[in-house]
Amino acid sequence: GWKDLGYRIVGTPSVAENAVHPLQLAARSTTNTPELMYNDGSQWHSQPLPTTSGDGSVVLPAGKIASDPVMQVDDADELDVVAQGNDMSFYRWHVAPTGITLDRPNGGWNGVGIPGLSSVDGWLNITYRTGVLNDPETGCVEDPNIVYQLTQDGNGWGGFSRTTGSTHAYLAANNVGGASQSFLVGENAQVWNNADATDQWSQVTNKSNPFAGTPGAPIANANGYGLYIRYDGNDLAYVANSRSEERRV
């Protein structure tokens, strides 16, 4: 049966297997501090994620986060944990066997809600819905639901770009079959996909009934990817890229 681990959290935890530990969760505590819970194979442990970088250049405001954290496992089986601070900027914790480091991806201001994480050419990609009314690149006033991307590279966080995506919900992303796959429900209530963190989104469903909410993280299937999502009111549907498959479950 179920077991109470004894840790008190709010929101939704992010879970990863077979990375730094056999099983780990990133979560927001009841006081909105970021925490890492992990099972070392025999028992559970909890440790707070640092709120100041080692050199003191990055400080998490008030030591608290304003969104649920999300996690991505990189090519070295290490963890990246991303959440928004109280200043609505992104903060990233890299969890390795040698320790945990904190940095602040540049450009990620005024995001809304939970971002999607994926890995592109071995580097972390953050896909998120913006909350700003002015495009930081052009200064043009626009809908605050436009999707942006931040991409890590060898020099830090060099890739900051506006995409063609737009959504009123949150995003989901994952690495599937060696490729970055991001998904959102567009303003036409259909599912859209972005592969390998390009600036172009493609509509992958065309149904008369609407999809809603945040897609589940994509998972691999025999022909590519599949994901679960709310459909036609409160039904649960499975969407797959093989033959544009979609079915209620």
N, C-alpha and C positions, 0 to 999 in steps of 0.2 A: 504493500500500500504506500500511501503518501507519507512523507516525513517532513516535519517542521525543522528547518535548518537553524532556526533561532535568530535569523537576521531580519530586521525590520526595514522595508523599503517602500518607496512609492513608485508608481508608474510601471513600466515594462522593462525587465532586464534584457540584456543582450547576451547570448550564449554562444560559446565556441568550444569545440572538442579538439583534443590532440594538438595543442599548440604548446605554450610554455608549460602548461599543466594538462593532465588528462581531460579535465573539465573545468571551465571557468565561466563566471558571469560578471558582467559589468552592470552596476545598478546605481540608482540614486537613493540615498538614505532618506529617512523620514525628516532629516534636517537639511536635505538637498545637497549633501556632500557626495562627491563621487567615490565609489568603493569598488574593489575587486574582490569577489568571492571565488575560491577555487578548491577543488578536490585533488589532493596529491596522490590519489589511489587508495588511501586508507581513511582519510578524514577530511572534513571541511575546514577551511580557514577564511578569514576576512582581513583585508588590509585597506586602509584609506589610500586613494591615489594622491600623489603629491600636489600641493597647490602652488608651489613655487619651483621654477626651474633651478637646476644646479648652480647656474651662474647668477641667479637672481634677476635675470632680464625679463622673465615672464612670470606674472603673478595672476592667479585666478581670483577675480574680484570677490571679496568676502569669503573666499574658499568654497563657493557654492556654484552649482550648475542649474540652468533654467530648463533643460530638456533632458529626456531620457538619453543615456549614452548608447552608442552603437559600436560594434566591434567588427574588425576584419583581420583575418589571418594572412600574413604575407608569405612570400616564397621561402623565407627562412624559418617558417613555423613560429614566428613571433607575432605579437598582437599589436594592433593599433586601436585605441579607444578614442572616440570623438564625441564631444558634447558641446553645448552652448553655455557660455558663462552668463552671469547676470547682465553683462554689457552686450549680450546678443552676438558676441563673436565666438568663433569656433576655437576650442582648445583640444589638443591632441596629446594623448599619453601613449608612448611606445613602450610596450612591456616585453622585456627580453630576459633570458636567464641571468644576465649580469646586473639587472636592475630596471628601474622605470624612469623614463625621461619625459618632461613636459615641454611642449612648444605651442605656439599660436600661429596657425596658418594665416598668412596675410590675405587681405581682400575679402574674407568671409564675414563681413559685417551685416547685421540686420537680416540674418536668415530667419526663416519661420519654421518652427517645429523640428522634426527629426530628419537628418540628412540620410542619404544612401551612400554606402561605402563600397568600393570595388578596387581592384588592383589593375593598373595599366602599365605594361612593360616593367613589372616589378615595383612600381611606385603607387602610393595611395592616391585614389581619386575620390573627392567629396562632391556629391551632386546634391544640390539643395534648392529649395524655393526661397526666393528673396522677399524681403519685406520693404525694400526701399522704393520710393516713388521716382527716383532719378537713376537712370542707367549710369553707373560709375564710369563707364568708358566714354559715353557720348554726352551725358548730362541731360538727355531727353527724358521727359516725363512719360512714364509707362505704367501699365498694370503691375501692381506689386506681387503678382503671382508668377513671374517669369522664373525660369530655372537657370541657375548658374552652376559652373563647375570650378573647383580648385584642384589642381594636379601637382603633386610633389615631383620634384626632379632632383638631380644630383646637386643642385645649388640651393635647395630649400623648396620653396613654394613658388614656382615660376609661372605655372599655367593658371590664369584666371580668365574665364570666358563666359559669355552669354550664349545660351543655346536657343533653339527654336521651341523648346518645351514650355508649357504653361499649365498650371494645375491649381485647383483650390484645395487639394488634399496633400498628403505627404508622399515621399518617394520610397522605393525599395530598390536595393541593388545587391549584387553578389557576383562572384566569379563562377561561371558555368562553362565547363569544357575548355578551360584555358582562356576564356574571353570575358571581359567586363560586360555585364548586362544590367541596365537600369530600367525601371518601369514606373509609370505614373498613370493616373486616370486623368485624361485631358478634359478641357472645358466642354467637350462634346460628349462626355460620359463614356468614352471608349478608352481601351488600354493602348498605351503608346510605349515604344521601346527605343532605347539608345544603346547601341553596341559599341564597345571599346572607347567610350567617352568622347565621341565626336560631338560636334555642335548641332547635329541633325537628329530629330526624333521622328520615328515612323509609326503610323497607326497599324496595330496588329489585330484589332477586332473591328467588326462592322456589324453590330447587332442592333435590332430595333429597341431592345430593352436596355436600360442603362447599367453600367458598372458604377461602383461607388467606393469611397474610402481609400485606404492605403493598401496596395497589393502586398501579398505575402512575399517574402524573399524568394527569388527564383531558384529552382533546383534542377538538376540534370535529369533528363529522361532519355529514352532510347534514340530520339531524333533531335535532341538539342536541349531546350529548356521547357519548364512548366511552372505554373504558379497558381496559388489559390487567391480568390478575391470575392468580395461581396457583389451580388448581381441581382437585378430585378427585385428591388426591395431589400429583403434580408436573406435571400438564398445564398448559399455558398457555391461558387463555380470554380472549375479548373480550366485554365487557359494554357494551351500548349502551342508551340510553333509548328508542329507537324500537321499539315493540312488545315491550318488555322483552326485547330480543334478547340471547342469550348463546350463544356457540359456542366449541368448541375450535379452536385454531389450530396 
